[in-house]
Amino acid sequence: MHRPLVVGNWKMHGSRPANAELLAALLAARPFAADVAVCVPYVYLHETAAALAGSELRWGAQDVSEHAQGAYTGEISAAMLAECGCRYVLVGHSERRAGHAESDMLVARKAQVALARGVTPIVCVGETLAERDAGHTEAVVKRQLSAVIHQLGHCAAEMVVAYEPVWAIGTGRTATPEQAQAVHAVLRAQLQAATGRAASMTILYGGSVKPDNAALLFAQPDIDGGLVGGASLQAADFIAICRAAG
Ligand code: 13P
């Protein structure tokens, strides 16, 4: 089995002093048996890169423009992220799908521009509570992933996938390990059919991952690590989650 991956999604949190303290704590807690990354607000990429350079810790962004360059006020290109040393970029987070009307196709194009610049897209998929209650979980996540698989073509095996049930994000209501594993197995089968290399691909679980539930989630056969929101802002919690993955 490949190394697990734990990614902290800081969302729109942080400040220069708080970030410096958090990153210093992560550096001091090394080594980790898992690969560890933080996806930070754009404006903090430069100083995150400076703080983590020379360590094995990785960093990334939370979104990327579908465009290469041009008159797109306020947007950030994949080339710019590459220039900042980003290893990863989140695409299709539910907060962007819902709050910014991002379609499956737009998410797929973002994944493609990221990969083209050597930045690994972490493609987020997940159903709402209404979709789960209606029995549509599998259809929803397969539709979301399918758009990206088709757009990436033979490069599809290069992406990281994150299953984040919308109802579990920021709610304290985690999917049970069995619920998460069931969806991860569906996603891995879909990736296997498309790439033939799904065993080597990374599928993360996200949604209220905490120190006290991380180990059971990560013990599931198709869960390769976590995408952590709120708990990634507390050094002790994030470090405990990283250790639970290793
Ligand atoms: P929480 O861990 O705060 O539920 O957030 C999950 C998430 O959205 C990570 O991308």
Residues whose N, C-alpha, C, O or C-beta is under 5 A from the ligand:
A	BS01	13P	N9 A168 I169 G170 T171 G206 G207 S208 V209 L227 V228 G229 G230 A231
